[in-house]
């Protein structure tokens, strides 16, 4: 009888150790899976934000399809270059100004010759940078988003027609 009691307690201890090891392995796998999922969704969100920004810029540029309607400008109220697109609304001349301010790509609709107000402008998408380079035939732009571990960017080109 005594041998059986000792053997039963040894088996119980081994079963408990195996249960603890299995639980630790399961928690480790869940933790790793969570980290991978979080990283993947962060990268996917960053790429989505970049694609939205580039698509928005292309769409707004297509709406201003007359020669000389698109240019790069600098305004006192905004740090950095702005993409400016001329348009006419009910016969009155307006400009759509796209720029980056406080980590967001923004858009402002202003009367021709006016100054955009960054605080009252429409937020399009969160971005870290918006770079413009103009030459005789068009405007090259870069939209940049910095995340915790990487920087992502999309480059585009707008023809001046």
KARAWO-V909064 format. One line per field, one symbol per residue. psi: psi as a letter, one per 30 degrees, with the letter a starting at -180 (. if undefined). Layout:
psi=???
This chain:
psi=eeeeeeeeeeeeeeeeeeeeeeeeeeeeeeeeeeeeeeeeeeeeeeeeeeeeeeeeeeeeeffiglkgfklklkkefkkllkkkkklkjhfkklkkkklkkhgkklkkjllkflkkjefglkkelklfljkkjkaefakklkkkkkaeflkklkklkkkf.
